[in-house]
């Protein structure tokens, strides 16, 4: 059975949704984009691989720019020719995974030891 084309959102709708749901993301050249600052190449690769896992299981693949100090994510539903719910949903999953810090919640995980910057991989603002 053929799938209906996903609804695309106007630039104004995208900007409003980003402001409400993903304030660190921006609309640029028809993509929703986010840059994650990392502590170096190894950290950038860890972030890119985590994003790659999410994208593969969602079967919705972003463009990634992986550099020494950052990973840039660019999402657009190429089949639909614009931004769709798939883009927002994957962006939310990426945001939750990449920014998750176990030391900031109750539970058995302590997170990276305080003062151990060499083990940190995200240097988020």
DOBA-101807 format. One record per atom (N, C-alpha, C): residue in one letter; x, y, z. Coordinates in Angstrom, 3 decimals, decimal comma, always signed. Example, Ala and Ser with C-alpha at 12.3 -4.5 7.8 and 13.67 -1.06 7.14 Angstrom:
BEGIN
a_+13,190_-5,690_+7,800
a_+12,300_-4,500_+7,800
a_+13,200_-3,300_+7,800
s_+12,850_-2,250_+7,080
s_+13,670_-1,060_+7,140
s_+12,900_+0,030_+7,870
//
This chain:
BEGIN
x_+0,834_-1,180_+0,000
x_+0,000_+0,000_+0,000
x_+0,887_+1,254_+0,000
x_+0,615_+2,155_-0,907
x_+1,399_+3,384_-1,003
x_+1,091_+4,295_+0,171
x_+2,122_+4,967_+0,616
x_+1,985_+5,884_+1,740
x_+1,686_+7,284_+1,231
x_+0,799_+7,987_+1,912
x_+0,512_+9,372_+1,540
x_+1,741_+10,234_+1,802
x_+1,878_+11,256_+0,977
x_+2,970_+12,206_+1,173
x_+2,773_+12,922_+2,507
x_+3,855_+13,045_+3,264
x_+3,795_+13,723_+4,555
x_+3,508_+15,210_+4,364
x_+2,733_+15,779_+5,297
x_+2,430_+17,214_+5,278
x_+3,715_+17,996_+5,538
x_+3,974_+18,979_+4,714
x_+5,113_+19,866_+4,954
x_+4,609_+21,153_+5,596
x_+5,485_+21,773_+6,369
x_+5,148_+22,991_+7,097
x_+5,784_+24,200_+6,424
x_+5,093_+25,329_+6,529
x_+5,632_+26,591_+6,011
x_+6,784_+27,042_+6,918
x_+7,582_+27,973_+6,421
x_+8,689_+28,508_+7,232
x_+8,179_+29,084_+8,547
x_+7,054_+29,788_+8,511
x_+6,499_+30,389_+9,724
x_+6,078_+29,304_+10,718
x_+5,452_+28,243_+10,220
x_+5,049_+27,127_+11,083
x_+6,268_+26,422_+11,679
x_+7,297_+26,252_+10,866
x_+8,526_+25,609_+11,351
x_+9,157_+26,453_+12,453
x_+9,286_+27,744_+12,228
x_+9,895_+28,632_+13,223
x_+9,106_+28,626_+14,527
x_+7,789_+28,621_+14,437
x_+6,951_+28,582_+15,644
x_+7,127_+27,258_+16,378
x_+7,177_+26,156_+15,645
x_+7,353_+24,845_+16,275
x_+8,734_+24,730_+16,925
x_+9,749_+25,249_+16,265
x_+11,094_+25,213_+16,848
x_+11,146_+26,033_+18,135
x_+10,548_+27,209_+18,118
x_+10,543_+28,064_+19,313
x_+9,883_+27,346_+20,486
x_+8,841_+26,589_+20,206
x_+8,108_+25,896_+21,265
x_+8,759_+24,581_+21,674
x_+9,212_+23,802_+20,703
x_+9,653_+22,429_+20,974
x_+11,162_+22,241_+20,997
x_+11,884_+23,019_+20,205
x_+13,326_+22,818_+20,040
x_+14,027_+24,175_+19,933
x_+14,082_+24,916_+21,033
x_+14,572_+26,302_+20,965
x_+16,036_+26,445_+20,535
x_+16,835_+25,401_+20,646
x_+18,237_+25,481_+20,227
x_+18,410_+25,195_+18,732
x_+17,349_+24,787_+18,079
x_+17,391_+24,483_+16,648
x_+16,987_+25,721_+15,855
x_+17,363_+25,759_+14,562
x_+17,042_+26,896_+13,701
x_+16,632_+26,373_+12,319
x_+15,950_+27,215_+11,575
x_+15,593_+26,913_+10,191
x_+16,626_+27,590_+9,308
x_+17,231_+26,796_+8,414
x_+18,261_+27,340_+7,530
x_+18,239_+26,581_+6,200
x_+18,053_+27,299_+5,111
x_+18,060_+26,706_+3,763
x_+17,138_+25,492_+3,638
x_+15,941_+25,587_+4,220
x_+14,970_+24,510_+4,096
x_+15,211_+23,308_+4,981
x_+16,120_+23,426_+5,939
x_+16,429_+22,357_+6,886
x_+16,256_+22,883_+8,307
x_+15,942_+21,987_+9,242
x_+16,069_+22,372_+10,645
x_+17,452_+21,900_+11,077
x_+18,160_+22,778_+11,779
x_+19,582_+22,558_+12,048
x_+19,916_+22,785_+13,515
x_+20,954_+22,075_+13,960
x_+21,460_+22,234_+15,331
x_+22,927_+21,904_+15,314
x_+23,715_+22,686_+16,024
x_+25,153_+22,447_+16,174
x_+25,411_+22,074_+17,620
x_+26,017_+20,907_+17,820
x_+26,408_+20,460_+19,157
x_+27,915_+20,646_+19,298
x_+28,316_+21,448_+20,284
x_+29,740_+21,638_+20,550
x_+30,262_+20,426_+21,310
x_+31,422_+19,940_+20,898
x_+32,022_+18,776_+21,551
x_+33,403_+19,138_+22,082
x_+33,983_+18,196_+22,801
x_+35,309_+18,451_+23,369
x_+36,438_+17,985_+22,457
x_+36,120_+17,496_+21,273
x_+37,163_+17,070_+20,346
x_+36,675_+16,021_+19,362
x_+37,597_+15,530_+18,566
x_+37,283_+14,606_+17,483
x_+36,602_+13,328_+17,982
x_+37,141_+12,709_+18,996
x_+36,559_+11,475_+19,540
x_+35,115_+11,711_+19,986
x_+34,883_+12,825_+20,638
x_+33,540_+13,172_+21,090
x_+32,608_+13,431_+19,917
x_+33,100_+14,100_+18,892
x_+32,287_+14,347_+17,704
x_+31,868_+13,029_+17,059
x_+32,785_+12,074_+16,995
x_+32,447_+10,770_+16,417
x_+31,417_+10,035_+17,261
x_+31,514_+10,128_+18,589
x_+30,524_+9,491_+19,469
x_+29,138_+10,083_+19,227
x_+29,051_+11,391_+19,131
x_+27,768_+12,065_+18,902
x_+27,224_+11,682_+17,525
x_+28,075_+11,702_+16,505
x_+27,626_+11,360_+15,153
x_+27,120_+9,918_+15,092
x_+27,805_+9,002_+15,750
x_+27,361_+7,609_+15,752
x_+26,038_+7,432_+16,487
x_+25,845_+8,146_+17,580
x_+24,576_+8,071_+18,310
x_+23,430_+8,598_+17,436
x_+23,666_+9,707_+16,762
x_+22,664_+10,263_+15,858
x_+22,410_+9,292_+14,703
x_+23,465_+8,694_+14,198
x_+23,333_+7,732_+13,115
x_+22,460_+6,556_+13,497
x_+22,602_+6,074_+14,732
x_+21,763_+4,966_+15,205
x_+20,298_+5,376_+15,198
x_+19,984_+6,522_+15,773
x_+18,592_+6,990_+15,805
x_+18,038_+7,148_+14,395
x_+18,816_+7,749_+13,521
x_+18,356_+7,990_+12,151
x_+18,089_+6,676_+11,423
x_+18,945_+5,712_+11,618
x_+18,782_+4,437_+10,924
x_+17,528_+3,704_+11,382
x_+17,306_+3,635_+12,683
x_+16,112_+2,929_+13,155
x_+14,832_+3,703_+12,828
x_+14,925_+5,020_+12,672
x_+13,766_+5,825_+12,280
x_+13,595_+5,854_+10,754
x_+14,598_+5,394_+10,046
x_+14,640_+5,429_+8,581
x_+14,388_+6,845_+8,069
x_+15,107_+7,781_+8,689
x_+15,026_+9,193_+8,313
x_+16,415_+9,776_+8,574
x_+17,137_+10,077_+7,533
x_+18,575_+10,311_+7,639
x_+18,964_+11,777_+7,469
x_+19,539_+12,371_+8,517
x_+19,973_+13,770_+8,440
x_+21,308_+13,905_+7,715
x_+21,607_+15,111_+7,308
x_+22,952_+15,447_+6,863
x_+23,730_+15,793_+8,127
x_+24,941_+15,266_+8,240
x_+25,795_+15,547_+9,388
x_+27,111_+16,142_+8,911
x_+27,561_+17,170_+9,595
x_+28,896_+17,721_+9,392
x_+29,647_+17,442_+10,687
x_+30,644_+16,578_+10,601
x_+31,395_+16,157_+11,781
x_+32,774_+16,797_+11,721
x_+33,070_+17,642_+12,703
x_+34,362_+18,326_+12,756
x_+35,006_+18,084_+14,121
x_+36,219_+18,575_+14,289
x_+36,939_+18,390_+15,551
x_+36,136_+18,899_+16,752
x_+35,573_+20,136_+16,681
x_+34,898_+20,617_+17,889
x_+33,374_+20,615_+17,854
x_+32,752_+19,971_+16,838
x_+31,293_+20,074_+16,765
x_+30,702_+19,041_+15,812
x_+29,385_+18,850_+15,979
x_+28,594_+18,069_+15,029
x_+27,392_+18,922_+14,643
x_+27,233_+19,162_+13,360
x_+26,097_+19,915_+12,832
x_+25,099_+18,915_+12,252
x_+23,831_+19,048_+12,649
x_+22,753_+18,189_+12,178
x_+21,830_+19,034_+11,312
x_+21,470_+18,503_+10,131
x_+20,554_+19,188_+9,218
x_+19,483_+18,190_+8,799
x_+18,231_+18,491_+9,113
x_+17,119_+17,594_+8,823
x_+16,135_+18,208_+7,838
x_+15,706_+17,395_+6,889
x_+14,639_+17,743_+5,959
x_+14,107_+16,437_+5,394
x_+12,821_+16,353_+5,206
x_+12,229_+15,173_+4,608
x_+12,334_+15,319_+3,090
x_+13,357_+14,714_+2,521
x_+13,629_+14,872_+1,094
x_+12,486_+14,333_+0,237
x_+11,871_+13,227_+0,665
x_+10,750_+12,654_-0,091
x_+9,564_+13,614_-0,145
x_+9,326_+14,322_+0,944
x_+8,189_+15,248_+1,016
x_+8,547_+16,634_+0,476
x_+9,833_+16,913_+0,355
x_+10,259_+18,211_-0,158
x_+10,144_+19,344_+0,840
x_+10,296_+19,046_+2,137
x_+10,226_+20,090_+3,156
x_+10,318_+19,513_+4,545
x_+9,954_+20,315_+5,529
x_+9,990_+19,920_+6,933
x_+8,652_+19,276_+7,283
x_+8,722_+18,103_+7,892
x_+7,519_+17,355_+8,271
x_+7,607_+16,956_+9,741
x_+6,563_+16,278_+10,209
x_+6,578_+15,766_+11,584
x_+7,759_+14,840_+11,838
x_+8,175_+14,091_+10,819
x_+9,329_+13,201_+10,969
x_+10,571_+13,980_+11,411
x_+10,759_+15,160_+10,815
x_+11,931_+15,972_+11,147
x_+11,896_+16,427_+12,602
x_+10,730_+16,924_+13,021
x_+10,605_+17,382_+14,405
x_+10,787_+16,223_+15,390
x_+10,192_+15,091_+15,087
x_+10,277_+13,950_+15,999
x_+11,703_+13,422_+16,109
x_+12,404_+13,323_+14,979
x_+13,788_+12,857_+15,045
x_+14,660_+13,890_+15,754
x_+14,436_+15,166_+15,496
x_+15,208_+16,214_+16,185
x_+15,015_+16,120_+17,696
x_+13,794_+15,878_+18,143
x_+13,534_+15,737_+19,587
x_+14,254_+14,525_+20,162
x_+14,271_+13,423_+19,433
x_+14,995_+12,224_+19,896
x_+16,502_+12,485_+19,959
x_+17,019_+13,157_+18,941
x_+18,446_+13,490_+18,920
x_+18,787_+14,379_+20,107
x_+17,985_+15,400_+20,326
x_+18,220_+16,346_+21,426
x_+18,243_+15,612_+22,771
x_+17,266_+14,740_+22,991
x_+17,182_+14,014_+24,258
x_+18,385_+13,088_+24,449
x_+18,791_+12,406_+23,400
x_+19,908_+11,464_+23,516
x_+21,239_+12,183_+23,715
x_+21,509_+13,159_+22,875
x_+22,814_+13,827_+22,912
x_+23,011_+14,612_+24,211
x_+21,963_+15,228_+24,710
x_+22,106_+16,069_+25,899
x_+21,850_+15,345_+27,219
x_+21,479_+14,068_+27,183
x_+21,210_+13,324_+28,408
x_+22,455_+13,299_+29,289
x_+22,278_+13,671_+30,541
x_+23,365_+13,690_+31,522
x_+22,910_+12,916_+32,758
x_+23,445_+11,727_+33,000
x_+22,957_+10,903_+34,110
x_+23,163_+11,515_+35,476
x_+24,161_+12,330_+35,669
x_+24,404_+12,924_+36,972
x_+23,387_+13,980_+37,355
x_+22,510_+14,351_+36,426
x_+21,528_+15,404_+36,682
x_+20,145_+14,858_+37,014
x_+20,046_+13,573_+37,266
x_+18,762_+12,960_+37,605
x_+18,986_+11,910_+38,692
x_+17,933_+11,546_+39,357
x_+18,045_+10,491_+40,360
x_+18,301_+9,162_+39,662
x_+19,035_+8,312_+40,311
x_+19,297_+6,994_+39,745
x_+20,719_+6,547_+40,044
x_+21,058_+5,358_+39,606
x_+22,363_+4,798_+39,940
x_+23,532_+5,372_+39,137
x_+23,260_+6,055_+38,030
x_+24,345_+6,608_+37,224
x_+24,812_+7,928_+37,807
x_+26,116_+8,057_+37,989
x_+26,690_+9,276_+38,562
x_+27,122_+10,279_+37,500
x_+27,362_+9,813_+36,298
x_+27,859_+10,698_+35,256
x_+29,358_+10,859_+35,337
x_+29,874_+11,756_+34,545
x_+31,308_+12,008_+34,491
x_+31,744_+12,660_+35,792
x_+32,860_+12,202_+36,382
x_+33,321_+12,793_+37,646
x_+33,526_+14,300_+37,524
x_+33,125_+15,016_+38,544
x_+33,286_+16,474_+38,562
x_+34,753_+16,840_+38,372
x_+34,993_+17,844_+37,578
x_+36,354_+18,309_+37,342
x_+37,139_+17,454_+36,366
x_+36,486_+16,511_+35,704
x_+37,170_+15,623_+34,757
x_+36,807_+15,998_+33,329
x_+37,190_+17,184_+32,935
x_+36,822_+17,703_+31,612
x_+37,326_+16,802_+30,483
x_+38,401_+16,073_+30,721
x_+38,933_+15,239_+29,647
x_+37,989_+14,104_+29,275
x_+37,030_+13,783_+30,155
x_+36,069_+12,731_+29,848
x_+34,766_+13,279_+29,282
x_+34,548_+14,571_+29,380
x_+33,315_+15,181_+28,880
x_+33,316_+15,124_+27,352
x_+32,161_+14,905_+26,771
x_+32,132_+14,895_+25,307
x_+31,253_+15,991_+24,727
x_+30,306_+16,506_+25,500
x_+29,490_+17,641_+25,026
x_+29,870_+18,860_+25,862
x_+30,141_+19,947_+25,194
x_+30,463_+21,200_+25,895
x_+29,376_+22,210_+25,568
x_+28,153_+21,848_+25,903
x_+26,966_+22,640_+25,566
x_+26,914_+23,927_+26,383
x_+26,302_+24,972_+25,759
x_+26,156_+26,251_+26,471
x_+25,086_+26,189_+27,503
//
